[in-house]
Amino acid sequence: MDMMLEEELIDLMTFCLQAPELPEVDEKRKRIAEIGREIFEDGGIDALENFFSVLKNRITEEIKKDPSEFRPLWNGLTEEWKF
């Protein structure tokens, strides 16, 4: 399951970073937030941190853009995640 969520997040974030003006971005951002909730429920704050670290490394390497703007989408899941 983790690999499937990771790949989905890579696709969603890459799409949003490459085409931020498209109307589909709002739905994709909502899905990113939903996946974050799933990750947190399954593995807590450590899982969020680990996932985001992998996502940031891969996306930065592949398209040379920083996905850090998506971190706040997971705010509110825990007091420890404040971006």
C-alpha positions as CSV (number, residue, x, y, z in Angstrom):
1,M,0.0,0.0,0.0
2,D,2.8,2.4,0.9
3,M,4.3,2.2,-2.6
4,M,1.0,2.8,-4.3
5,L,0.3,5.9,-2.1
6,E,3.8,7.1,-2.7
7,E,3.4,6.8,-6.5
8,E,0.0,8.5,-6.3
9,L,1.4,11.4,-4.3
10,I,4.4,11.8,-6.7
11,D,1.9,12.0,-9.6
12,L,-0.4,14.4,-7.9
13,M,2.3,16.7,-6.6
14,T,4.2,16.7,-9.9
15,F,1.0,17.5,-11.8
16,C,0.2,20.4,-9.4
17,L,3.8,21.8,-9.6
18,Q,3.9,21.6,-13.4
19,A,0.4,23.0,-14.2
20,P,-0.7,25.1,-11.2
21,E,-3.1,27.1,-13.3
22,L,-5.3,24.1,-14.3
23,P,-8.7,23.7,-12.6
24,E,-7.9,20.1,-11.7
25,V,-5.3,21.2,-9.2
26,D,-7.9,21.8,-6.5
27,E,-9.1,18.2,-6.6
28,K,-5.6,16.9,-6.7
29,R,-4.7,19.0,-3.6
30,K,-7.7,17.5,-1.8
31,R,-6.5,14.1,-2.7
32,I,-3.1,14.9,-1.4
33,A,-4.7,15.9,1.9
34,E,-6.7,12.7,2.0
35,I,-3.7,10.6,1.5
36,G,-1.9,12.4,4.2
37,R,-4.7,11.5,6.6
38,E,-4.4,7.9,5.5
39,I,-0.7,7.9,6.1
40,F,-1.0,9.5,9.5
41,E,-3.8,7.1,10.6
42,D,-1.6,4.2,9.6
43,G,1.8,5.3,10.9
44,G,1.6,8.6,12.8
45,I,3.9,11.6,12.5
46,D,6.9,9.4,11.7
47,A,5.2,8.1,8.6
48,L,4.3,11.6,7.5
49,E,7.9,12.7,7.9
50,N,9.3,9.7,6.1
51,F,6.8,10.0,3.2
52,F,7.4,13.6,2.7
53,S,11.2,13.2,2.8
54,V,11.0,10.6,0.0
55,L,8.5,12.7,-2.0
56,K,10.7,15.8,-1.8
57,N,13.8,13.9,-2.8
58,R,12.2,12.2,-5.8
59,I,10.2,15.2,-7.1
60,T,13.2,17.6,-6.7
61,E,15.4,15.1,-8.5
62,E,12.9,14.4,-11.3
63,I,11.4,17.8,-12.1
64,K,13.7,20.2,-10.2
65,K,10.8,21.7,-8.2
66,D,10.3,21.7,-4.5
67,P,7.0,20.2,-3.3
68,S,7.3,21.8,0.2
69,E,4.2,24.0,-0.6
70,F,2.1,20.8,-0.1
71,R,3.2,20.2,3.5
72,P,0.5,22.5,5.0
73,L,-2.1,20.3,3.4
74,W,-1.4,17.8,6.2
75,N,-1.7,20.5,9.0
76,G,-4.3,19.6,11.6
77,L,-3.6,15.9,11.6
78,T,-1.4,16.3,14.7
79,E,-0.1,19.1,16.8
80,E,3.4,18.0,15.8
81,W,2.9,18.8,12.1
82,K,2.8,22.6,11.7
83,F,3.7,24.0,8.4
